[in-house]
């Protein structure tokens, strides 16, 4: 496997540590994005990110833009911030009677 990387790196004239850094970068972002997509049940995003290697660009876009725009809790938070006042009902606990 190292021989394969050496051939690639000799063609682009780059050190081997750069290839390992790029691979680590892609893997970290991809795992985070796949975890979020699975948690939000976004099957299409999960499949696309699992198949395509985009140097972390697609996973980063998904994490910071698309996962928040399509998630119901994010929409709910946006609606709540639009409300000017929130009426809260205070519930007092019932008094506890002790048996003698």
Secondary structure, DSSP 8 states (H G I E B T S, - for coil): -HHHHHHHHHHHT--HHHHHHHHHHHHHHHHHHHHHHHHTT-HHHHHHHHH---TTHHHHHIIIIIHHHH-HHHHHHHHHHH-S----------------
